[in-house]
Amino acid sequence: MTLTVPYWRDLAIETLRAPAQAAERVMAFQLPRDVLWLALLLVAVLNTIVYMVTNILVPTPSPLPGAFQSPVVFLFIVAGGLVLTVHALYWTGRALGGTGELGDILVLMIWLQALRVALQVITLVLLILAPVLAAFVVMAAALWGIWILVNFINTAHHLNSLPRAAGVLVAAMLGLALGLSFFLSLIGATLLGSVAYV
């Protein structure tokens, strides 16, 4: 197998058209776990770079606090979010009858994030040339991305059921949301307690 530009292009097209088949090809890479974690960090770095460049070239008001505009903080959030998502999808899938391996979920999330980085670059160009078209592309990509992820979960966990895979996704996201809310509430309580003693 020669991993040339045409190969990656064809794999990207197959991911859009037949995500389940593309997932099988991606999982067949059988990369070592340490390589996969480094690859996850790499896509997080690329994501951060594209995000920061976009903010410079097309500055828009951000709902995030000022601290989150720091590249280091943003990278930490992206990388941490990806790690948590990988584990949430793995353990939730296992709890709901899936038989996938952590490495399979990991490599599929890396591939999905690599495609997201490519989409961000395309969106950046469109934001400069045709902002309205860029908005439609982002919305369409978000919906299609969910469809791809559900197929990836179904394939990785051998569920043989897209509704069950969708259930895994919803349960994993709810679990992440509740866990993060609890974590943030603890941080808030700690900060308030610290202020009280000042």
C-alpha positions in Angstrom: 0.0 0.0 0.0 1.5 3.3 -1.1 0.3 6.3 1.0 0.4 8.9 -1.8 -1.7 12.1 -2.2 -4.1 10.3 -4.5 -4.5 7.5 -1.9 -5.5 10.0 0.8 -7.7 11.9 -1.6 -9.5 8.7 -2.6 -9.9 7.7 1.1 -11.4 11.2 1.9 -13.9 10.8 -0.9 -14.8 7.3 0.2 -15.3 8.6 3.8 -17.9 11.1 2.4 -19.6 8.5 0.2 -19.2 5.2 2.1 -18.0 6.0 5.6 -18.4 2.4 6.8 -16.0 1.1 4.1 -13.6 3.9 4.7 -13.6 3.1 8.4 -12.6 -0.5 7.6 -9.7 0.8 5.5 -8.5 3.2 8.2 -8.7 0.6 11.0 -6.6 -1.8 8.8 -3.6 0.5 9.2 -3.0 -1.2 12.6 -0.7 1.5 13.9 1.0 1.2 17.3 -0.8 2.9 20.1 2.0 5.4 20.8 2.0 6.5 17.2 -1.7 7.0 17.3 -1.5 9.2 20.4 1.2 11.3 18.7 -1.0 11.6 15.6 -3.9 12.7 17.8 -1.6 15.5 19.2 -0.5 16.4 15.7 -4.1 16.9 14.4 -4.8 19.0 17.6 -1.8 21.2 16.8 -2.9 21.5 13.1 -6.4 22.4 14.3 -5.1 25.1 16.6 -2.9 26.6 13.9 -5.7 26.8 11.3 -8.0 28.3 14.0 -5.5 30.9 14.9 -4.7 31.8 11.3 -8.4 32.1 10.6 -8.8 34.5 13.6 -6.0 36.6 12.2 -7.2 36.7 8.6 -10.9 36.9 9.3 -11.3 38.3 12.8 -14.8 37.7 14.3 -16.2 38.2 17.8 -15.7 35.1 19.8 -18.0 33.9 22.6 -15.0 32.4 24.4 -13.2 34.3 27.2 -9.9 36.0 26.4 -7.8 33.3 28.0 -9.2 30.8 25.5 -7.8 32.9 22.6 -4.3 31.8 23.6 -2.9 29.1 21.2 -1.6 27.0 24.2 -4.9 27.1 26.0 -6.8 26.3 22.8 -4.5 23.4 22.0 -5.0 22.0 25.5 -8.8 22.2 25.1 -8.7 20.6 21.7 -6.3 17.8 22.6 -8.0 17.2 26.0 -11.4 17.1 24.3 -10.3 14.6 21.7 -8.8 12.3 24.4 -12.0 12.5 26.4 -14.1 11.9 23.3 -12.1 8.8 22.3 -12.5 7.3 25.8 -16.1 8.2 26.0 -17.0 6.6 22.7 -14.9 3.5 23.6 -16.3 2.9 27.0 -19.9 3.8 26.1 -19.8 1.6 23.1 -18.5 -1.3 25.3 -21.2 -0.7 27.9 -23.9 -0.8 25.2 -22.7 -4.1 23.7 -19.9 -3.0 21.3 -16.7 -5.0 20.9 -14.4 -2.4 19.4 -10.8 -1.8 20.5 -9.6 1.6 21.8 -7.1 1.7 19.0 -9.8 1.5 16.4 -11.8 4.4 17.9 -8.6 6.4 18.2 -7.5 6.0 14.6 -10.9 6.8 13.3 -11.1 10.0 15.4 -7.7 11.0 14.1 -8.8 10.5 10.5 -12.0 12.4 11.2 -10.0 15.3 12.7 -7.6 15.3 9.8 -10.5 15.8 7.5 -11.8 18.5 9.8 -8.5 20.4 9.5 -8.7 20.1 5.7 -12.3 21.4 5.8 -11.2 24.3 8.0 -8.6 25.3 5.4 -11.3 25.2 2.7 -13.7 27.2 4.8 -11.0 29.8 5.5 -10.5 30.3 1.7 -14.3 30.5 1.3 -14.6 33.0 4.2 -12.3 35.3 2.3 -13.9 34.8 -1.2 -17.5 33.9 -0.5 -18.6 34.2 3.2 -22.2 33.2 2.6 -21.1 30.0 0.8 -18.7 29.3 3.7 -21.6 29.3 6.1 -23.5 26.8 4.1 -20.5 24.6 3.8 -20.0 24.6 7.6 -23.6 23.7 8.3 -23.6 20.9 5.7 -20.2 19.6 7.0 -21.5 19.5 10.6 -24.5 17.4 9.6 -22.5 15.1 7.3 -19.8 14.8 10.0 -22.4 13.4 12.5 -23.4 10.8 9.8 -19.8 9.8 9.3 -19.1 9.5 13.0 -22.2 7.3 13.6 -21.0 5.0 10.8 -17.5 5.0 12.3 -18.9 4.0 15.7 -21.0 1.3 14.2 -18.1 -0.1 12.3 -15.5 0.1 15.1 -17.8 -1.5 17.7 -19.3 -4.1 15.3 -22.8 -3.0 16.3 -24.4 -3.8 13.0 -27.0 -1.1 13.7 -26.8 2.6 12.9 -29.5 3.4 15.5 -27.5 1.7 18.2 -24.4 3.6 17.1 -26.3 6.8 17.3 -27.3 5.8 20.8 -23.7 5.3 21.7 -22.8 8.7 20.3 -25.7 10.4 22.2 -24.9 8.6 25.5 -21.1 9.4 25.2 -21.8 13.1 24.5 -24.3 13.3 27.5 -21.7 11.6 29.7 -19.0 14.0 28.6 -21.3 17.0 29.2 -22.3 15.8 32.6 -18.7 15.0 33.5 -17.4 18.4 32.3 -20.2 20.2 34.1 -19.3 18.4 37.4 -15.6 19.2 36.8 -16.3 22.8 36.1 -18.6 23.1 39.1 -15.8 21.7 41.3 -13.3 24.2 39.9 -15.9 27.0 40.5 -16.5 25.9 44.0 -12.7 25.8 44.7 -12.2 29.2 43.2 -15.0 30.7 45.3 -13.6 29.0 48.4 -10.2 30.5 47.7 -11.7 34.0 47.2 -13.5 33.7 50.5 -10.3 33.2 52.4 -8.5 36.1 50.8 
